[in-house]
């Protein structure tokens, strides 16, 4: 994980500066022996940074992967939050999926909820939305594909729909758009091809 994190710092100036600020590190430095994933028991695969928890100052790091063991093993997926508080790194478990979590992102997808939500995807075929409400983490499946979902992003890219949408890529060879309209989750298949709306 630290090799991936170090590579991300070098690869992306914008994200790297955020990481260095969060980790209190000078330019390009990762201290020897530092283990951000010392609390994790499984392989970590997915990573994002953003304001996932509005009750905490600044941004948090969201990591997803296996609850235990390597990616090649079958087993539950785990989504966790890492944050800096009181001069030390802390972690909080957010969600357990029925299989590997392969992608996660932070964004304001649900117009009915204040602030950002966390979206996670993986080999359970589900798009899971995770958010904090009344001090507790809650989750909802907003879409199920017929193949493993690899990645998810949230942004405003559909001019026909006001607000943000989520887009996923999956083993099913579909690129799918999800959004909420009038309290109902909608989706559009194959947004880059001849899609159909549901």
NULOTI-493528 format. One record per residue (C-alpha): chain; x, y, z; residue in three letters. Coordinates in nm, 3 decimals. Example, Ala and Ser with C-alpha at 12.3 -4.5 7.8 and 13.67 -1.06 7.14 Angstrom:
% residues 2
<node A, <1.230, -0.450, 0.780>, ALA>
<node A, <1.367, -0.106, 0.714>, SER>
This chain:
% residues 198
<node A, <0.000, 0.000, 0.000>, UNK>
<node A, <0.278, 0.242, 0.083>, UNK>
<node A, <0.440, 0.174, -0.257>, UNK>
<node A, <0.108, 0.261, -0.424>, UNK>
<node A, <0.071, 0.565, -0.199>, UNK>
<node A, <0.426, 0.681, -0.272>, UNK>
<node A, <0.367, 0.634, -0.644>, UNK>
<node A, <0.044, 0.834, -0.621>, UNK>
<node A, <0.229, 1.121, -0.451>, UNK>
<node A, <0.481, 1.134, -0.736>, UNK>
<node A, <0.220, 1.078, -1.008>, UNK>
<node A, <-0.034, 1.339, -0.911>, UNK>
<node A, <0.080, 1.681, -0.790>, UNK>
<node A, <-0.269, 1.778, -0.679>, UNK>
<node A, <-0.351, 1.459, -0.492>, UNK>
<node A, <0.006, 1.430, -0.372>, UNK>
<node A, <-0.005, 1.770, -0.207>, UNK>
<node A, <-0.327, 1.669, -0.030>, UNK>
<node A, <-0.165, 1.347, 0.092>, UNK>
<node A, <0.148, 1.526, 0.211>, UNK>
<node A, <-0.064, 1.783, 0.393>, UNK>
<node A, <-0.273, 1.511, 0.558>, UNK>
<node A, <0.036, 1.307, 0.650>, UNK>
<node A, <0.231, 1.619, 0.765>, UNK>
<node A, <0.516, 1.526, 0.526>, UNK>
<node A, <0.759, 1.743, 0.330>, UNK>
<node A, <0.768, 1.720, -0.050>, UNK>
<node A, <0.809, 1.359, -0.168>, UNK>
<node A, <0.894, 1.214, 0.172>, UNK>
<node A, <0.752, 0.896, 0.325>, UNK>
<node A, <0.909, 0.804, 0.661>, UNK>
<node A, <1.070, 0.463, 0.701>, UNK>
<node A, <0.851, 0.217, 0.888>, UNK>
<node A, <0.533, 0.423, 0.844>, UNK>
<node A, <0.243, 0.183, 0.795>, UNK>
<node A, <-0.085, 0.352, 0.715>, UNK>
<node A, <-0.244, 0.007, 0.682>, UNK>
<node A, <-0.122, -0.132, 1.014>, UNK>
<node A, <-0.486, -0.177, 1.117>, UNK>
<node A, <-0.589, -0.363, 0.799>, UNK>
<node A, <-0.592, -0.742, 0.778>, UNK>
<node A, <-0.658, -0.779, 0.405>, UNK>
<node A, <-0.511, -0.652, 0.080>, UNK>
<node A, <-0.597, -0.287, 0.006>, UNK>
<node A, <-0.691, -0.208, -0.355>, UNK>
<node A, <-0.908, 0.106, -0.376>, UNK>
<node A, <-0.820, 0.457, -0.256>, UNK>
<node A, <-0.980, 0.800, -0.253>, UNK>
<node A, <-0.943, 1.126, -0.060>, UNK>
<node A, <-1.218, 1.373, 0.022>, UNK>
<node A, <-1.460, 1.506, 0.281>, UNK>
<node A, <-1.627, 1.174, 0.361>, UNK>
<node A, <-1.721, 1.265, 0.717>, UNK>
<node A, <-1.852, 1.619, 0.769>, UNK>
<node A, <-1.824, 1.577, 1.148>, UNK>
<node A, <-1.443, 1.575, 1.117>, UNK>
<node A, <-1.229, 1.868, 0.997>, UNK>
<node A, <-1.066, 1.844, 0.655>, UNK>
<node A, <-1.045, 1.540, 0.429>, UNK>
<node A, <-1.030, 1.172, 0.505>, UNK>
<node A, <-0.869, 0.876, 0.324>, UNK>
<node A, <-1.108, 0.598, 0.220>, UNK>
<node A, <-0.955, 0.258, 0.144>, UNK>
<node A, <-1.124, -0.057, 0.015>, UNK>
<node A, <-1.015, -0.413, -0.043>, UNK>
<node A, <-1.029, -0.747, 0.132>, UNK>
<node A, <-1.140, -0.791, 0.493>, UNK>
<node A, <-0.868, -1.058, 0.523>, UNK>
<node A, <-0.611, -1.213, 0.294>, UNK>
<node A, <-0.506, -1.129, -0.064>, UNK>
<node A, <-0.726, -1.037, -0.361>, UNK>
<node A, <-0.693, -1.389, -0.502>, UNK>
<node A, <-0.876, -1.537, -0.201>, UNK>
<node A, <-1.253, -1.543, -0.183>, UNK>
<node A, <-1.395, -1.349, 0.109>, UNK>
<node A, <-1.563, -1.038, 0.238>, UNK>
<node A, <-1.467, -0.690, 0.127>, UNK>
<node A, <-1.385, -0.413, 0.371>, UNK>
<node A, <-1.422, -0.034, 0.345>, UNK>
<node A, <-1.240, 0.177, 0.602>, UNK>
<node A, <-1.163, 0.540, 0.676>, UNK>
<node A, <-0.823, 0.672, 0.786>, UNK>
<node A, <-0.786, 1.020, 0.932>, UNK>
<node A, <-0.542, 1.232, 1.131>, UNK>
<node A, <-0.666, 1.353, 1.469>, UNK>
<node A, <-0.499, 1.466, 1.788>, UNK>
<node A, <-0.150, 1.418, 1.650>, UNK>
<node A, <-0.200, 1.058, 1.546>, UNK>
<node A, <-0.349, 0.845, 1.267>, UNK>
<node A, <-0.679, 0.674, 1.343>, UNK>
<node A, <-0.905, 0.440, 1.149>, UNK>
<node A, <-1.274, 0.354, 1.144>, UNK>
<node A, <-1.448, 0.061, 0.978>, UNK>
<node A, <-1.738, 0.178, 0.758>, UNK>
<node A, <-1.880, -0.117, 0.568>, UNK>
<node A, <-1.837, -0.491, 0.499>, UNK>
<node A, <-1.936, -0.623, 0.155>, UNK>
<node A, <-1.999, -0.986, 0.063>, UNK>
<node A, <-1.694, -0.988, -0.167>, UNK>
<node A, <-1.382, -0.789, -0.260>, UNK>
<node A, <-1.419, -0.408, -0.284>, UNK>
<node A, <-1.239, -0.303, -0.602>, UNK>
<node A, <-1.327, 0.068, -0.628>, UNK>
<node A, <-1.454, 0.353, -0.412>, UNK>
<node A, <-1.511, 0.724, -0.446>, UNK>
<node A, <-1.642, 1.021, -0.247>, UNK>
<node A, <-1.900, 1.261, -0.386>, UNK>
<node A, <-2.240, 1.424, -0.347>, UNK>
<node A, <-2.459, 1.177, -0.535>, UNK>
<node A, <-2.780, 1.173, -0.331>, UNK>
<node A, <-2.962, 1.510, -0.340>, UNK>
<node A, <-3.180, 1.396, -0.048>, UNK>
<node A, <-2.883, 1.370, 0.189>, UNK>
<node A, <-2.664, 1.658, 0.310>, UNK>
<node A, <-2.297, 1.656, 0.214>, UNK>
<node A, <-2.102, 1.378, 0.045>, UNK>
<node A, <-2.157, 1.005, 0.033>, UNK>
<node A, <-1.908, 0.723, -0.021>, UNK>
<node A, <-1.969, 0.484, -0.311>, UNK>
<node A, <-1.806, 0.141, -0.322>, UNK>
<node A, <-1.809, -0.128, -0.591>, UNK>
<node A, <-1.655, -0.469, -0.636>, UNK>
<node A, <-1.704, -0.838, -0.690>, UNK>
<node A, <-2.043, -0.847, -0.512>, UNK>
<node A, <-2.177, -0.682, -0.834>, UNK>
<node A, <-2.329, -0.404, -0.618>, UNK>
<node A, <-2.297, -0.027, -0.608>, UNK>
<node A, <-2.310, 0.051, -0.236>, UNK>
<node A, <-2.374, 0.398, -0.100>, UNK>
<node A, <-2.239, 0.464, 0.250>, UNK>
<node A, <-2.312, 0.776, 0.452>, UNK>
<node A, <-2.309, 0.900, 0.811>, UNK>
<node A, <-2.640, 0.980, 0.976>, UNK>
<node A, <-2.702, 1.054, 1.344>, UNK>
<node A, <-2.347, 0.948, 1.428>, UNK>
<node A, <-2.373, 0.603, 1.263>, UNK>
<node A, <-2.259, 0.472, 0.923>, UNK>
<node A, <-2.545, 0.348, 0.705>, UNK>
<node A, <-2.546, 0.180, 0.365>, UNK>
<node A, <-2.777, 0.108, 0.073>, UNK>
<node A, <-2.740, -0.089, -0.251>, UNK>
<node A, <-2.839, 0.150, -0.531>, UNK>
<node A, <-2.763, -0.077, -0.828>, UNK>
<node A, <-2.668, -0.439, -0.901>, UNK>
<node A, <-2.485, -0.534, -1.221>, UNK>
<node A, <-2.449, -0.882, -1.369>, UNK>
<node A, <-2.070, -0.876, -1.342>, UNK>
<node A, <-1.792, -0.761, -1.113>, UNK>
<node A, <-1.773, -0.381, -1.097>, UNK>
<node A, <-1.422, -0.242, -1.128>, UNK>
<node A, <-1.441, 0.136, -1.080>, UNK>
<node A, <-1.682, 0.416, -0.992>, UNK>
<node A, <-1.666, 0.796, -1.022>, UNK>
<node A, <-1.909, 1.070, -0.918>, UNK>
<node A, <-1.932, 1.402, -1.101>, UNK>
<node A, <-2.169, 1.614, -1.309>, UNK>
<node A, <-2.141, 1.490, -1.668>, UNK>
<node A, <-2.500, 1.440, -1.796>, UNK>
<node A, <-2.648, 1.767, -1.925>, UNK>
<node A, <-2.997, 1.610, -1.932>, UNK>
<node A, <-2.991, 1.555, -1.554>, UNK>
<node A, <-2.927, 1.829, -1.297>, UNK>
<node A, <-2.668, 1.751, -1.031>, UNK>
<node A, <-2.410, 1.474, -1.004>, UNK>
<node A, <-2.422, 1.126, -1.151>, UNK>
<node A, <-2.221, 0.810, -1.084>, UNK>
<node A, <-2.059, 0.613, -1.365>, UNK>
<node A, <-1.929, 0.257, -1.331>, UNK>
<node A, <-1.731, 0.018, -1.548>, UNK>
<node A, <-1.787, -0.354, -1.505>, UNK>
<node A, <-1.683, -0.698, -1.626>, UNK>
<node A, <-2.025, -0.714, -1.794>, UNK>
<node A, <-1.875, -0.470, -2.051>, UNK>
<node A, <-2.132, -0.208, -1.955>, UNK>
<node A, <-2.062, 0.155, -1.869>, UNK>
<node A, <-2.356, 0.248, -1.651>, UNK>
<node A, <-2.481, 0.584, -1.523>, UNK>
<node A, <-2.671, 0.608, -1.194>, UNK>
<node A, <-2.852, 0.908, -1.051>, UNK>
<node A, <-3.144, 0.992, -0.823>, UNK>
<node A, <-3.450, 1.170, -0.957>, UNK>
<node A, <-3.762, 1.252, -0.755>, UNK>
<node A, <-3.648, 1.014, -0.480>, UNK>
<node A, <-3.595, 0.718, -0.717>, UNK>
<node A, <-3.263, 0.573, -0.837>, UNK>
<node A, <-3.240, 0.572, -1.215>, UNK>
<node A, <-2.984, 0.417, -1.444>, UNK>
<node A, <-2.872, 0.437, -1.804>, UNK>
<node A, <-2.687, 0.144, -1.960>, UNK>
<node A, <-2.394, 0.177, -2.196>, UNK>
<node A, <-2.364, 0.553, -2.179>, UNK>
<node A, <-2.092, 0.538, -2.445>, UNK>
<node A, <-2.295, 0.324, -2.684>, UNK>
<node A, <-2.658, 0.259, -2.772>, UNK>
<node A, <-2.791, 0.281, -2.420>, UNK>
<node A, <-3.133, 0.220, -2.272>, UNK>
<node A, <-3.288, 0.387, -1.971>, UNK>
<node A, <-3.450, 0.203, -1.678>, UNK>
